[in-house]
Amino acid sequence: MTASPRLVPCPACKKPSPFVPENRWRPFCSERCRNLDLGAWASESYRVAAAAPPDAGEDTPPPAAAH
């Protein structure tokens, strides 16, 4: 008895996609979906949350005056 391949939802279109070495686009279902995701990263549509830097002046000493 052969086990059926594990199916995962494509991150782009949510279609079931086989997560096997033979699927060259895994975890995506196709080259199109992979390229759409890559384009979203390249255009900075995806962002990683980060803490805002402190405002200059709160804990930052003023710059030294040039003589």
C-alpha positions as CSV (number, residue, x, y, z in Angstrom):
1,M,0.0,0.0,0.0
2,T,1.4,3.4,-1.1
3,A,0.9,6.4,1.2
4,S,-0.7,9.3,-0.5
5,P,1.4,12.5,-0.6
6,R,0.9,15.0,2.1
7,L,-1.2,18.0,0.8
8,V,-0.6,21.5,2.1
9,P,-2.5,24.6,1.2
10,C,-0.6,26.8,-1.3
11,P,0.5,30.0,0.5
12,A,-0.7,32.1,-2.5
13,C,-3.9,30.6,-3.7
14,K,-4.8,28.1,-0.9
15,K,-5.2,25.2,-3.4
16,P,-4.0,21.8,-2.1
17,S,-0.5,21.2,-3.2
18,P,1.6,18.0,-2.8
19,F,4.5,18.5,-0.4
20,V,6.8,16.1,-2.0
21,P,10.3,16.4,-3.5
22,E,8.8,16.0,-7.0
23,N,6.9,19.2,-6.6
24,R,9.6,21.7,-7.6
25,W,7.5,24.7,-6.5
26,R,6.7,23.4,-3.0
27,P,5.1,24.6,-0.8
28,F,3.5,26.5,-3.7
29,C,1.3,24.7,-6.3
30,S,2.9,26.4,-9.4
31,E,5.6,28.7,-10.6
32,R,3.0,31.4,-11.0
33,C,2.1,31.3,-7.3
34,R,5.7,31.2,-6.3
35,N,6.5,34.3,-8.4
36,L,3.4,36.2,-7.0
37,D,4.8,35.6,-3.5
38,L,8.3,36.6,-4.5
39,G,6.9,39.8,-6.1
40,A,5.0,40.6,-2.8
41,W,8.3,40.3,-0.9
42,A,10.2,42.4,-3.5
43,S,7.6,45.2,-3.4
44,E,7.7,45.1,0.5
45,S,4.0,44.1,0.7
46,Y,5.0,41.8,3.6
47,R,6.6,43.4,6.6
48,V,8.0,42.1,9.8
49,A,6.8,44.0,12.9
50,A,9.5,45.8,14.9
51,A,9.6,48.1,17.8
52,A,9.9,51.8,16.8
53,P,13.3,53.4,17.5
54,P,13.4,56.0,20.3
55,D,12.9,59.5,19.2
56,A,16.0,61.6,18.9
57,G,16.3,64.0,21.8
58,E,14.7,61.8,24.6
59,D,17.8,60.0,25.7
60,T,20.2,61.3,23.0
61,P,22.7,64.1,23.9
62,P,22.8,67.0,21.5
63,P,25.5,67.0,18.9
64,A,28.8,68.8,19.8
65,A,29.1,72.3,18.3
66,A,31.8,72.7,15.7
67,H,34.4,75.4,16.5
